[in-house]
Amino acid sequence: MFSHITVGTNDLPCAIEFYGKVLGALGIVLKAHRHQPERAIFAHPDSDVVFCVYEPIDGAPASVGNGSLIAFEARTRHQVDCFHARAVQLGGVDEGAPGLRLNYSPTYYGAYVRDLDGNKLCCVCHLEE
């Protein structure tokens, strides 16, 4: 369904380190670091769907959208735990510790953080364990 999802950053080197380690918990890797515009592209090694981190093309500071959320799917609840722990350890802000969210479904196990630029991220596993 998606080709790519993009978030802005005001410090691409720090964003590359943050996302490299946080998404690494899900098996997502840095596929490319490109210039003009300056950007990093992350994906599962076997996927064409990518997550991009850009310095804004218009030169204005990156900002977050109210109500915006990007959710990454985990294969296990342990991956959700690792995603959250790495994000907080690397300077991300806790927005909801790992746990069941029964208001969504009986098997929705998720965690929420904000990245270094304030973008809200979720990691969710929909499988029972």
C-alpha positions in Angstrom: 0.0 0.0 0.0 2.8 2.5 0.8 5.8 3.5 -1.2 7.5 5.4 1.6 6.9 7.4 4.8 9.0 10.5 5.5 9.8 12.5 8.6 11.8 15.6 8.9 14.9 16.2 11.0 17.0 19.1 12.0 20.1 17.0 12.6 20.5 14.2 10.1 23.6 12.5 11.5 21.9 12.2 14.9 18.7 10.9 13.3 20.7 8.3 11.3 22.3 7.0 14.5 18.9 7.1 16.4 16.9 5.3 13.7 19.7 2.9 12.8 19.7 1.6 16.4 16.0 1.8 17.1 14.8 0.3 13.8 17.6 -2.2 14.0 15.6 -3.9 16.8 13.0 -4.7 14.0 15.5 -5.8 11.4 15.2 -2.5 9.5 18.5 -1.2 8.2 20.0 1.9 6.6 19.7 1.3 2.9 21.1 4.6 1.6 22.4 8.0 2.7 21.9 10.4 -0.2 22.6 14.0 -0.8 20.8 16.8 -2.6 18.5 16.7 -0.7 20.3 15.2 2.3 18.4 12.1 3.4 18.6 8.6 4.9 16.5 5.7 3.7 15.7 2.7 5.9 14.0 -0.6 5.0 13.8 -4.3 5.7 16.4 -5.9 3.5 13.7 -7.7 1.5 11.3 -4.8 1.1 10.8 -1.9 -1.4 8.8 0.0 1.2 11.0 2.6 2.8 11.1 5.0 5.8 12.9 8.2 4.9 14.4 10.9 7.2 15.0 14.2 5.4 16.4 17.6 6.2 13.5 19.8 4.9 14.0 20.6 1.2 12.6 24.1 1.7 15.3 25.0 4.2 12.8 25.7 7.0 13.2 23.9 10.3 11.6 20.4 10.6 8.5 20.3 12.7 6.0 17.6 13.8 2.3 17.3 12.9 -0.3 17.3 15.7 -2.0 13.9 15.6 0.6 12.4 13.3 2.0 8.9 14.2 4.1 6.4 12.4 3.7 2.8 13.6 6.3 0.1 12.9 5.1 -3.5 13.0 7.1 -5.9 15.1 7.2 -9.7 14.8 7.4 -10.3 18.5 6.6 -8.4 21.7 10.3 -8.6 22.6 11.0 -6.5 19.5 8.5 -3.9 20.8 10.4 -3.9 24.2 13.8 -3.4 22.4 12.5 -0.7 20.1 11.2 1.3 23.1 14.2 0.7 25.3 16.7 1.7 22.5 14.7 4.8 21.6 14.6 6.1 25.2 18.2 5.2 25.8 19.2 7.2 22.7 17.3 10.4 23.8 13.8 9.7 22.6 10.9 10.6 24.9 8.7 7.9 26.4 5.1 8.4 25.3 3.8 5.0 26.5 5.7 2.0 27.9 5.4 -1.4 26.2 2.2 -3.2 27.1 -1.2 -4.4 26.0 -3.6 -1.8 24.7 -6.9 -3.6 25.1 -8.9 -0.6 23.9 -7.5 -1.4 20.4 -7.6 -5.2 20.5 -6.9 -8.1 22.8 -3.5 -8.7 21.2 -2.4 -5.2 20.5 1.0 -4.9 22.3 2.5 -1.5 21.7 4.9 1.2 22.8 5.1 4.9 22.0 8.1 7.3 21.8 9.0 10.6 20.3 12.2 10.8 18.3 14.9 13.4 18.6 12.9 15.9 16.5 9.5 15.2 18.3 8.0 12.9 15.7 5.7 10.4 17.4 6.5 6.7 16.8 4.8 3.5 17.7 6.0 -0.1 17.6 3.2 -2.7 17.7 3.0 -6.5 17.7 -0.5 -7.9 16.9 0.4 -11.5 17.7 -0.4 -13.4 20.9 2.5 -14.6 22.9 
